[in-house]
Amino acid sequence: MPVGTLKLWHTDRGFGWLTQDGSKRKPDLFIHFTEMKKAGLRAEEGAVYWYAISERDGKPIAVDPELT
């Protein structure tokens, strides 16, 4: 599974962005609060997560996060 750092989290909007570790060329990935809730996690900026990549509306998103 890829590893990424939660770069930004909008609590009031219920989503954030994961920076994909290991490459500066990879874009940040959108992650929705439902993915964090489903995994039983609280979103914390700066925390490092394992995740899977899926697609929504033709764009890559992070799903199934786990704390490293």
N, CA, C and O atoms as a DFTB+ gen file, in Angstrom:
272 C
 N C O
     1  1       0.840      -1.185       0.000
     2  2       0.000       0.000       0.000
     3  2       0.884       1.246       0.000
     4  3       1.938       1.261       0.636
     5  1       0.458       2.284      -0.708
     6  2       1.213       3.538      -0.683
     7  2       1.116       4.213       0.684
     8  3       0.227       3.910       1.480
     9  1       2.032       5.118       0.936
    10  2       2.078       5.863       2.186
    11  2       1.954       7.349       1.861
    12  3       2.525       7.834       0.884
    13  1       1.195       8.065       2.699
    14  2       1.044       9.500       2.493
    15  2       0.821      10.228       3.798
    16  3       0.449       9.631       4.808
    17  1       1.052      11.524       3.763
    18  2       0.892      12.382       4.933
    19  2      -0.327      13.274       4.731
    20  3      -0.496      13.872       3.668
    21  1      -1.175      13.361       5.753
    22  2      -2.342      14.223       5.659
    23  2      -1.868      15.672       5.703
    24  3      -1.449      16.181       6.742
    25  1      -1.947      16.307       4.559
    26  2      -1.421      17.657       4.377
    27  2      -2.388      18.723       4.892
    28  3      -1.980      19.689       5.536
    29  1      -3.660      18.534       4.600
    30  2      -4.650      19.546       4.923
    31  2      -5.976      18.860       5.212
    32  3      -6.370      17.941       4.494
    33  1      -6.671      19.302       6.265
    34  2      -7.964      18.718       6.590
    35  2      -8.946      19.837       6.916
    36  3      -8.672      20.685       7.765
    37  1     -10.096      19.834       6.235
    38  2     -11.165      20.804       6.457
    39  2     -12.256      20.113       7.285
    40  3     -13.122      19.437       6.730
    41  1     -12.212      20.282       8.591
    42  2     -13.183      19.640       9.471
    43  2     -14.603      20.071       9.119
    44  3     -15.514      19.244       9.079
    45  1     -14.789      21.355       8.866
    46  2     -16.128      21.879       8.567
    47  2     -16.667      21.381       7.230
    48  3     -17.882      21.338       7.034
    49  1     -15.795      21.011       6.323
    50  2     -16.220      20.523       5.012
    51  2     -16.174      18.995       4.902
    52  3     -16.819      18.419       4.026
    53  1     -15.417      18.341       5.783
    54  2     -15.384      16.887       5.808
    55  2     -14.492      16.228       4.771
    56  3     -14.774      15.119       4.317
    57  1     -13.411      16.911       4.392
    58  2     -12.469      16.300       3.460
    59  2     -11.087      16.905       3.644
    60  3     -10.913      17.909       4.333
    61  1     -10.108      16.265       3.007
    62  2      -8.744      16.754       3.080
    63  2      -7.911      16.229       1.925
    64  3      -8.428      15.660       0.964
    65  1      -6.595      16.438       2.046
    66  2      -5.659      16.052       0.990
    67  2      -4.473      15.306       1.585
    68  3      -3.883      15.740       2.575
    69  1      -4.132      14.180       0.971
    70  2      -2.961      13.391       1.353
    71  2      -1.847      13.667       0.353
    72  3      -2.064      13.619      -0.858
    73  1      -0.659      13.953       0.862
    74  2       0.518      14.079       0.013
    75  2       1.108      12.688      -0.142
    76  3       1.390      12.014       0.849
    77  1       1.294      12.258      -1.380
    78  2       1.851      10.935      -1.635
    79  2       3.355      10.969      -1.381
    80  3       4.085      11.674      -2.079
    81  1       3.820      10.219      -0.395
    82  2       5.242      10.188      -0.065
    83  2       6.024       9.440      -1.136
    84  3       5.507       8.532      -1.788
    85  1       7.272       9.838      -1.302
    86  2       8.159       9.125      -2.208
    87  2       8.310       9.748      -3.576
    88  3       9.205       9.363      -4.329
    89  1       7.464      10.698      -3.921
    90  2       7.594      11.320      -5.232
    91  2       6.989      12.712      -5.225
    92  3       5.839      12.895      -4.825
    93  1       7.755      13.679      -5.662
    94  2       7.264      15.052      -5.755
    95  2       6.354      15.225      -6.963
    96  3       5.600      16.196      -7.034
    97  1       6.414      14.300      -7.910
    98  2       5.635      14.420      -9.141
    99  2       4.197      13.932      -9.001
   100  3       3.346      14.279      -9.821
   101  1       3.918      13.137      -7.981
   102  2       2.568      12.610      -7.805
   103  2       1.675      13.682      -7.184
   104  3       2.098      14.377      -6.259
   105  1       0.445      13.825      -7.681
   106  2      -0.452      14.842      -7.130
   107  2      -0.974      14.442      -5.750
   108  3      -0.999      13.261      -5.402
   109  1      -1.388      15.439      -4.972
   110  2      -2.043      15.163      -3.693
   111  2      -3.360      14.456      -3.975
   112  3      -3.991      14.679      -5.009
   113  1      -3.768      13.596      -3.038
   114  2      -5.002      12.836      -3.204
   115  2      -6.089      13.342      -2.272
   116  3      -5.842      13.602      -1.094
   117  1      -7.281      13.478      -2.805
   118  2      -8.469      13.837      -2.041
   119  2      -8.840      12.667      -1.140
   120  3      -8.749      11.510      -1.552
   121  1      -9.260      12.964       0.095
   122  2      -9.799      11.924       0.981
   123  2     -11.008      12.503       1.713
   124  3     -10.955      13.618       2.232
   125  1     -12.088      11.740       1.747
   126  2     -13.350      12.175       2.338
   127  2     -13.480      11.627       3.758
   128  3     -12.922      10.581       4.087
   129  1     -14.231      12.357       4.595
   130  2     -14.367      11.938       5.995
   131  2     -14.999      10.556       6.136
   132  3     -14.739       9.862       7.120
   133  1     -15.820      10.143       5.178
   134  2     -16.441       8.820       5.283
   135  2     -15.394       7.720       5.253
   136  3     -15.575       6.683       5.891
   137  1     -14.309       7.921       4.530
   138  2     -13.220       6.933       4.503
   139  2     -12.529       6.872       5.857
   140  3     -12.192       5.787       6.331
   141  1     -12.313       8.021       6.483
   142  2     -11.680       8.053       7.804
   143  2     -12.605       7.411       8.843
   144  3     -12.159       6.629       9.683
   145  1     -13.890       7.747       8.779
   146  2     -14.862       7.209       9.727
   147  2     -14.986       5.698       9.580
   148  3     -15.029       4.974      10.574
   149  1     -15.045       5.223       8.334
   150  2     -15.163       3.786       8.065
   151  2     -13.978       3.025       8.659
   152  3     -14.132       1.892       9.116
   153  1     -12.795       3.646       8.651
   154  2     -11.597       3.014       9.186
   155  2     -11.455       3.236      10.697
   156  3     -10.535       2.702      11.316
   157  1     -12.357       4.020      11.288
   158  2     -12.283       4.292      12.717
   159  2     -11.156       5.242      13.087
   160  3     -10.615       5.172      14.190
   161  1     -10.803       6.131      12.167
   162  2      -9.692       7.052      12.385
   163  2     -10.184       8.481      12.533
   164  3     -11.244       8.849      12.027
   165  1      -9.393       9.274      13.236
   166  2      -9.613      10.718      13.304
   167  2      -8.579      11.356      12.393
   168  3      -7.408      10.976      12.410
   169  1      -9.001      12.301      11.619
   170  2      -8.082      12.990      10.711
   171  2      -7.191      13.946      11.497
   172  3      -7.680      14.813      12.222
   173  1      -5.879      13.778      11.344
   174  2      -4.918      14.649      12.016
   175  2      -3.892      15.105      10.995
   176  3      -3.164      14.289      10.429
   177  1      -3.834      16.414      10.758
   178  2      -2.842      16.936       9.824
   179  2      -1.451      16.534      10.291
   180  3      -1.126      16.636      11.474
   181  1      -0.638      16.079       9.354
   182  2       0.717      15.635       9.668
   183  2       0.822      14.149       9.956
   184  3       1.926      13.604       9.977
   185  1      -0.305      13.481      10.179
   186  2      -0.286      12.032      10.430
   187  2       0.029      11.297       9.135
   188  3      -0.310      11.761       8.047
   189  1       0.674      10.162       9.263
   190  2       1.072       9.361       8.099
   191  2       0.164       8.138       8.014
   192  3      -0.034       7.427       9.000
   193  1      -0.384       7.903       6.823
   194  2      -1.345       6.830       6.592
   195  2      -0.930       5.949       5.421
   196  3      -0.328       6.410       4.451
   197  1      -1.270       4.670       5.539
   198  2      -1.284       3.792       4.375
   199  2      -2.659       3.988       3.752
   200  3      -3.608       4.324       4.460
   201  1      -2.785       3.791       2.477
   202  2      -4.075       3.962       1.824
   203  2      -4.079       3.203       0.497
   204  3      -3.034       2.785      -0.002
   205  1      -5.258       3.040      -0.051
   206  2      -5.412       2.486      -1.393
   207  2      -5.876       3.638      -2.285
   208  3      -6.386       4.646      -1.796
   209  1      -5.698       3.480      -3.570
   210  2      -6.120       4.506      -4.519
   211  2      -7.293       3.976      -5.325
   212  3      -7.251       2.876      -5.875
   213  1      -8.333       4.781      -5.380
   214  2      -9.509       4.464      -6.176
   215  2      -9.756       5.642      -7.113
   216  3      -8.911       6.527      -7.251
   217  1     -10.913       5.642      -7.749
   218  2     -11.224       6.727      -8.678
   219  2     -12.641       7.215      -8.438
   220  3     -13.555       6.423      -8.207
   221  1     -12.811       8.517      -8.496
   222  2     -14.137       9.125      -8.345
   223  2     -14.229      10.270      -9.347
   224  3     -13.387      11.168      -9.361
   225  1     -15.242      10.225     -10.168
   226  2     -15.422      11.245     -11.207
   227  2     -14.184      11.380     -12.094
   228  3     -13.845      12.478     -12.534
   229  1     -13.515      10.259     -12.350
   230  2     -12.351      10.246     -13.226
   231  2     -11.063      10.736     -12.591
   232  3     -10.056      10.888     -13.282
   233  1     -11.076      10.988     -11.265
   234  2      -9.876      11.483     -10.580
   235  2      -9.487      10.511      -9.471
   236  3     -10.355       9.898      -8.849
   237  1      -8.177      10.367      -9.217
   238  2      -7.741       9.457      -8.153
   239  2      -8.079      10.015      -6.770
   240  3      -7.957      11.216      -6.528
   241  1      -8.506       9.124      -5.865
   242  2      -8.788       9.498      -4.486
   243  2      -8.193       8.439      -3.560
   244  3      -7.965       7.299      -3.965
   245  1      -7.947       8.831      -2.320
   246  2      -7.441       7.895      -1.314
   247  2      -8.630       7.222      -0.610
   248  3      -9.607       7.879      -0.249
   249  1      -8.525       5.910      -0.426
   250  2      -9.552       5.140       0.271
   251  2      -8.880       4.156       1.224
   252  3      -7.682       3.899       1.108
   253  1      -9.631       3.616       2.145
   254  2      -9.166       2.595       3.102
   255  2      -7.888       3.009       3.845
   256  3      -6.908       2.264       3.839
   257  1      -7.887       4.181       4.481
   258  2      -6.676       4.612       5.185
   259  2      -6.408       3.787       6.443
   260  3      -7.337       3.291       7.080
   261  1      -5.142       3.649       6.791
   262  2      -4.687       3.004       8.027
   263  2      -3.513       3.803       8.544
   264  3      -2.677       4.244       7.754
   265  1      -3.425       4.003       9.849
   266  2      -2.263       4.672      10.424
   267  2      -1.039       3.795      10.248
   268  3      -1.127       2.573      10.363
   269  1       0.103       4.408       9.971
   270  2       1.342       3.634       9.844
   271  2       1.916       3.343      11.206
   272  3       2.961       2.700      11.312
